[in-house]
Amino acid sequence: MYLITKWFGAFLCDNKRVKNKILFSNNEKEISKKLLKIEKKEVLAEEKKISKGEDVIVNEKRLQKIGKYRPSDPFFKKINILPEDFGFSEEILHKASLIITKKQVEKKLASEDLQIVQMVNALDDLIHTSNLLSERLDSWSILPEYKKKIKPLQSAFSTINNEILNLEKQIEQDMEKLALNTTCIVGPLIGARLISLAGSMQRLSIMPASTIQILGAEKALFRHKKEGSRPPKHGIIFQQSAINKAPYHLRGKIARVLANKLSIAIKADVFTKRDISDELLEDFNKRVKEIRKQ
């Protein structure tokens, strides 16, 4: 017997035709739930029920638990099970697909690493505003009788600086929870800026170490390609103390080592969720000492 699942139901077939069937609800919301489970590689309750006690052949890997996986069996190409034959229309599938897309977009927008990207962008906006207000306060304060009129601006300046501190604290808390290994290597704020520059943790995790090394130095890289100037040795990771406190001629080598460790750290944060921060930091510090001795 062959088990075939369509978007509208599960079907048990012999060598010629459908012998048994369990149709899904003729409702786009219910169908979207089934499709999401299939997308997650789950075996549906209907599939388990219809195949119980049967020796079935399947063409989906997710169904290997309940049947023999033979996707190349010619029967799967020969059989034609149409939705209209069972009272379903393509319009229902279209509506169900829209529901799935909406849920996936909402899930993506709610992901914690994208929240970090937004926090970093908001932090930069606040810092920029704070700098503008600071300049305005400095230039205003040289005028006579300024104290009373400048007070609202001073209040706004103080509020913005407090929000900068609160936002930095929130970024630190989220980074320690979400990207512990990356945070341990470069600190929460640099780590958050790397994620922001990459666009997400997922994107950062698949970048080569050489790209991570110069994230944030895009202008210098463009100038190098256009004008032939010297290529950048580092980007935002220059803020890490092991690099910015090192002698100029050693910074490139240390940046390379740091980028390699970051590449490992972010992969662990995204894929394995293992805490390997101690060994990464220990190996990094060891390599930095070796470079300084050279």
ABEGO torsion letter per residue (X at the ends): XBBBBBAAEBBBBBAABBABBBBBBBBAAAAAAAAAAAAAGBBBAAAAAAABGBBBBBABAAAAAABBBBAABAAAAABBBBAAAAGBBAAAAAAAAAAAAAAAAAAAAABAAAAAAAAAAAAAAAAAAAAAAAAAAAAAAABBGAAAAAAAAAAAAAAAAAAAAAAAAAAAAAAAAABAAAAAAAEAAAAAAAAAAAGBAAAAAABBAAAAAABGAAAAAAAAAAAGBBBBABBAAAABAAAAABBAAAAAAAAAAAAAAAAAAAAAAAAAGBBAAAAAAAAAAAAAAAAAAX
